[in-house]
Amino acid sequence: MADFSISVAEDQFICPICLDLLKEPVTVPCGHSYCMSCITGHWNQEDQRRTYSCPQCRKTFMPRPVLGKNVMIAEMVEKVKKTEPRDAVPAGPGDVKCDVCTGRKNKAFKSCLVCLNSYCQTHFEEFHSDKQHKVIDATGRLKQMICQKHDKILEVFCLTDQLFICVLCVMDEHRNHETVSAAEEKSKMQGHLRKMQRTYQQKIQKKEMKLQELRETVESHKRSAQAAVEDSEKIFSDLIRSIERSRSEVTQLIRAQERASVSRAEERPERLKQEIMDLRTNKTELEQLSDTDDHVHLLQVTELDLGHDIHSYYELCCYIEKKDLCSIGRGGRYGKNIISQFFSGRSRFTILSRFFVMLVLLFCKLSEHYSQTNFPILKRKPYKVTKYKRMADI
């Protein structure tokens, strides 16, 4: 028969229990393969239930199957060992070191629960490949997995004391206690942990939803606050325009009265000048009369060229006093009078009404804004502002 080679991968011949290359491989009725020692130890733990299962697919068998070495798989494993040797890797920080290496330690890849040693690839194949010991992936917790009293692996869990114990502890201080295999308790605990993981995942999702709601609430508050600011700016702008309009009206009234008063005042200078000239003429004539020696003429004067008929000295004195009353009053108070008149009566009411209405509109807008937030003291029905808007347009 022609010789031929088949390319195979090493992971196709890994025992699912010890996670190492199959040693004395056997195949159970469901088709899965294990080390003879691994599947035997697993089924020994199930003897009390009289039901035997496959660790991978969980298919059960009754009665206990008789196992025989799978020669074909054993030959393939030997071929893999020869064609695909694994080089030893130096141990780095945090790695489990080989207990057999001298000098520079290599990285351990398997730990034996019987020898209580960890081995690199080279020393494991050299000293341990032919032993039927239970091995696991290299671990730095090897001592914690061994019973300190009996130096046996902790492969039993005491439900009564909630402790991992060895098989000798079961027959000693834990006699008559309720016990299960460590693998079974591990499976149970892993199921519980998965349930807790789902619970935490649900809590995380709820918290994330709450966080998203809070973010949306913050954005909503920001938008509402910005809208309230814009509304208040508009209301105050309208109020300022109303006040500016009233100020302009008052200014126009003051300027109008100023023009009228100035026009009237400018008409008087010419008349006053003429009156001054007349007064000076009269003064000259009076000086002449005061210097005369003819007392009869002074007392009996019948007419002077004073612009009026003077029949006696007493009438002359009265005339002079009357002429002194011709004067012009000072201005300057008409502006205050206009302001007082403008802010009296209906005008004052109109301005104050506008100011009040603007404040009411602002309060209503703010009330409407805060009613949409979570502030309880302001969370009430918003005021209707239609009536006030019409009043603000007056």
C-alpha positions in Angstrom: 0.0 0.0 0.0 1.3 3.4 -0.9 2.5 5.5 2.0 0.8 8.9 2.3 0.7 11.7 5.0 -2.3 13.5 6.4 -1.9 17.1 7.7 -3.7 17.4 11.0 -3.9 20.2 13.6 -2.9 19.5 17.2 -6.0 21.1 18.7 -8.1 18.3 17.0 -6.7 15.8 19.6 -7.0 17.9 22.8 -8.9 16.3 25.6 -11.9 18.5 26.6 -11.3 17.6 30.3 -7.6 18.1 30.8 -7.1 20.3 27.8 -3.9 18.3 26.8 -3.1 15.9 24.0 -5.1 12.7 24.4 -3.4 10.0 26.5 -4.8 6.5 25.8 -7.7 8.0 23.9 -11.1 6.4 24.2 -14.4 7.3 22.4 -17.7 7.3 24.2 -20.9 6.2 22.4 -21.9 9.8 21.4 -18.6 10.1 19.4 -16.5 12.4 21.6 -13.0 11.3 22.6 -11.3 11.7 26.0 -8.3 10.5 27.9 -9.0 7.1 29.5 -8.2 8.5 33.0 -10.1 11.7 32.5 -13.5 10.2 31.4 -13.0 7.4 34.0 -12.6 9.9 36.8 -15.6 11.9 35.5 -17.9 8.9 35.5 -16.6 7.7 38.9 -18.2 10.9 40.3 -21.5 10.0 38.8 -21.6 6.5 40.2 -24.1 7.4 42.9 -26.7 8.6 40.3 -26.2 5.5 38.1 -26.4 7.8 35.1 -23.3 8.6 33.1 -23.0 11.6 30.8 -20.7 13.1 28.1 -19.0 16.2 29.5 -19.4 17.9 26.1 -22.9 17.2 24.8 -24.4 16.0 28.1 -25.9 12.9 26.5 -26.5 10.3 29.2 -25.8 6.6 29.0 -27.2 3.6 31.0 -25.6 1.4 32.0 -22.0 2.6 32.2 -20.3 2.1 28.8 -17.3 -0.2 28.5 -14.3 1.8 27.2 -11.6 0.7 24.9 -8.6 2.4 23.5 -9.1 4.1 20.1 -6.0 2.8 18.3 -6.4 5.1 15.3 -6.7 8.3 17.3 -3.7 7.1 19.5 -1.6 6.7 16.4 -2.6 10.1 15.1 -1.7 11.7 18.5 1.7 10.1 18.4 2.2 11.4 14.9 1.3 14.9 16.1 3.8 14.7 18.9 6.6 13.8 16.5 5.7 16.2 13.7 4.7 19.3 15.8 7.0 19.7 18.8 6.5 22.8 20.9 9.5 24.8 21.9 9.9 25.9 25.5 9.2 29.5 26.2 11.2 31.4 28.9 9.1 32.5 31.8 8.3 36.2 31.9 7.0 38.4 34.7 3.7 37.0 36.0 4.1 33.6 34.3 4.0 30.3 36.1 7.5 28.9 36.1 8.5 25.3 35.6 9.5 23.6 38.9 11.9 21.2 37.1 14.0 23.7 35.1 17.3 24.6 36.6 19.0 28.0 36.0 16.7 30.0 33.7 13.2 28.9 34.3 10.8 28.2 31.3 7.2 29.0 31.3 5.0 26.2 32.6 2.1 25.1 30.6 0.7 22.3 32.8 0.3 21.7 36.5 -0.1 18.3 38.0 -2.6 17.9 40.9 -0.9 14.7 42.0 2.8 15.7 41.8 1.9 19.2 42.9 4.4 20.6 40.3 4.2 22.7 37.2 6.0 21.7 34.0 7.2 23.4 30.8 6.5 21.6 27.6 9.9 19.8 27.5 9.9 18.5 31.0 6.2 17.5 30.9 6.9 15.2 27.9 10.1 14.0 29.5 8.8 13.2 33.0 5.0 13.2 32.9 3.6 12.1 29.6 3.4 8.4 30.7 1.7 9.1 34.1 -2.0 8.9 34.6 -2.1 11.9 36.8 -4.7 14.6 36.7 -3.3 17.8 35.1 -4.7 21.2 34.5 -3.4 24.3 32.7 -0.5 25.9 34.6 -1.6 27.9 37.6 0.1 29.7 40.4 -2.7 28.7 42.7 -1.6 25.1 42.8 -1.2 25.0 46.6 -4.6 26.5 47.2 -6.1 23.6 45.2 -4.6 20.9 47.5 -5.9 19.9 50.9 -3.4 21.1 53.5 -4.2 18.2 55.8 -4.1 15.2 53.4 -2.1 16.7 50.4 -4.9 15.5 48.1 -6.7 17.5 45.5 -9.8 19.4 46.6 -12.3 17.6 44.3 -15.3 17.5 46.6 -17.5 20.4 47.8 -19.1 20.1 51.3 -22.6 21.8 51.1 -22.9 21.6 54.9 -19.8 23.6 55.6 -19.5 25.3 52.3 -15.9 24.2 51.8 -13.8 22.4 49.2 -12.4 19.2 50.6 -10.6 16.1 49.5 -11.8 12.5 49.4 -10.1 11.7 52.7 -11.9 14.7 54.3 -15.2 13.1 53.3 -14.5 10.0 55.3 -13.0 12.0 58.2 -14.4 15.2 59.8 -17.0 15.7 57.0 -18.6 12.3 57.4 -22.4 12.3 57.0 -22.2 15.8 55.5 -24.0 16.6 52.2 -21.3 16.7 49.5 -21.1 17.0 45.7 -18.3 16.9 43.3 -16.3 20.0 42.8 -17.0 20.0 39.1 -20.8 19.9 39.8 -20.6 22.7 42.2 -18.4 24.6 39.8 -21.0 24.2 37.1 -23.8 25.3 39.5 -21.8 28.4 40.6 -21.0 29.3 37.0 -24.7 29.1 36.2 -25.4 31.4 39.2 -22.6 33.8 38.0 -24.1 33.9 34.5 -27.5 34.7 36.0 -25.8 37.5 38.0 -24.1 38.7 34.9 -27.5 39.0 33.1 -28.9 40.8 36.1 -26.0 43.3 36.1 -26.4 43.7 32.3 -30.1 44.6 32.8 -29.2 47.1 35.5 -26.5 48.6 33.3 -29.0 49.0 30.4 -31.5 50.6 32.8 -28.9 53.0 34.1 -27.8 53.8 30.6 -31.4 54.6 29.6 -31.7 56.7 32.7 -28.5 58.5 31.8 -29.8 59.1 28.3 -33.1 60.5 29.7 -31.1 62.8 32.0 -29.1 64.1 29.0 -32.3 64.7 27.1 -33.8 66.5 30.1 -30.7 68.7 30.4 -30.9 69.6 26.7 -34.7 70.2 27.0 -34.0 72.6 29.9 -31.3 74.4 27.9 -33.7 74.8 24.9 -36.5 76.0 27.2 -34.2 78.5 29.0 -33.0 79.8 25.7 -36.6 80.3 24.5 -37.5 82.1 27.8 -34.4 84.4 27.4 -35.5 85.2 23.8 -39.1 85.9 24.9 -37.9 88.1 27.8 -35.5 90.0 25.4 -38.4 90.6 23.1 -40.7 91.8 25.9 -38.1 94.2 27.3 -37.3 95.4 23.8 -41.0 96.3 23.3 -41.1 98.0 26.7 -38.0 100.0 25.9 -39.5 101.0 22.6 -42.7 102.1 24.3 -40.7 104.2 26.8 -38.6 105.7 24.0 -41.8 106.5 22.1 -43.2 108.3 25.2 -39.9 110.1 25.7 -40.0 111.3 22.1 -43.5 112.6 22.5 -42.6 114.6 25.7 -39.5 116.0 23.9 -41.6 117.1 20.9 -44.1 118.8 23.3 -41.3 120.6 25.1 -39.7 121.7 21.9 -43.0 123.0 20.5 -43.6 125.1 23.6 -40.0 126.3 23.5 -40.5 127.5 19.9 -43.8 129.3 20.8 -42.3 130.9 23.9 -39.2 132.0 22.0 -41.4 133.5 19.2 -43.4 135.5 21.7 -40.3 136.7 23.5 -38.6 137.8 20.3 -41.6 140.1 19.4 -41.1 142.2 22.6 -37.6 143.7 22.2 -38.7 146.3 19.6 -41.6 147.4 21.7 -39.3 147.6 24.8 -36.8 149.7 22.9 -39.6 152.1 21.9 -40.8 152.3 25.5 -37.2 153.0 26.7 -36.9 155.9 24.2 -40.3 157.3 25.4 -39.2 156.9 29.0 -36.0 158.8 28.4 -37.9 161.6 26.7 -40.3 161.8 29.6 -37.3 161.8 31.9 -35.8 164.8 30.2 -39.0 166.7 30.3 -39.3 165.9 34.0 -35.8 167.1 34.6 -36.8 170.4 33.0 -39.9 170.7 35.1 -37.9 169.9 38.2 -35.5 172.7 37.5 -38.1 175.4 36.7 -38.5 178.4 39.0 -42.1 179.1 37.9 -44.0 177.3 40.6 -47.3 178.3 39.1 -46.4 176.7 35.8 -45.2 173.5 37.5 -48.4 173.1 39.5 -50.8 174.1 36.8 -49.3 172.3 33.9 -52.1 171.0 31.8 -50.4 168.8 29.2 -47.0 167.3 28.7 -45.9 165.4 25.7 -45.8 162.1 27.6 -48.2 160.3 25.3 -51.0 160.8 27.8 -53.1 163.7 29.3 -51.6 164.7 32.6 -53.8 167.2 34.5 -51.9 167.3 37.8 -48.8 166.3 39.6 -50.5 163.3 41.1 -51.6 161.9 37.8 -48.1 162.2 36.6 -46.8 160.1 39.4 -49.4 157.4 38.8 -48.5 157.3 35.1 -44.8 156.8 35.9 -45.6 153.9 38.2 -47.9 152.3 35.7 -45.2 152.5 33.0 -42.7 150.6 35.3 -45.1 147.6 35.3 -44.3 147.0 31.6 -42.0 144.0 31.9 -41.5 140.4 30.6 -41.5 137.4 32.8 -38.7 134.8 33.0 -39.2 131.4 31.4 -37.8 128.0 32.3 -40.6 126.2 34.1 -42.8 125.4 31.2 -40.8 122.1 30.6 -41.7 120.8 34.1 -45.3 121.8 33.5 -45.4 119.8 30.3 -43.8 116.7 32.0 -46.3 117.0 34.8 -49.2 117.3 32.4 -47.9 114.4 30.2 -47.7 112.0 33.1 -51.0 113.1 34.6 -54.4 111.7 33.8 -54.7 109.2 30.9 -51.2 109.6 29.6 -49.7 108.5 32.9 -52.2 105.6 33.0 -51.2 104.5 29.5 -47.5 104.4 30.2 -47.9 102.6 33.5 -50.3 100.2 31.8 -47.8 99.4 29.1 -45.1 98.8 31.7 -47.4 96.6 33.8 -48.6 94.6 30.8 -45.0 94.0 29.6 -44.1 92.7 33.1 -47.2 90.4 33.1 -46.2 89.1 29.6 -42.7 88.3 30.9 -44.0 86.6 34.0 -46.4 84.5 31.9 -43.6 83.5 29.5 -41.4 82.4 32.4 -44.3 80.6 34.1 -45.0 78.7 30.8 -41.3 77.8 30.6 -40.9 76.6 34.2 -44.2 74.6 34.0 -42.4 72.3 31.6 -39.5 71.7 34.0 -39.2 69.7 37.2 -39.4 72.7 39.5 -42.5 71.9 41.7 -43.0 75.4 43.1 -43.4 76.8 39.6 -45.1 73.8 38.0 -48.6 75.1 37.6 -51.0 76.0 34.8 -49.6 78.8 32.6 -51.4 82.1 32.5 -53.2 83.1 29.3 -51.6 86.2 27.8 -53.9 86.9 24.9 -55.7 89.7 26.7 -52.5 91.3 27.8 -51.0 91.1 24.4 -53.9 93.2 23.0 -53.4 95.8 25.8 -49.6 96.0 25.1 -50.4 97.1 21.6 -52.3 100.2 22.8 
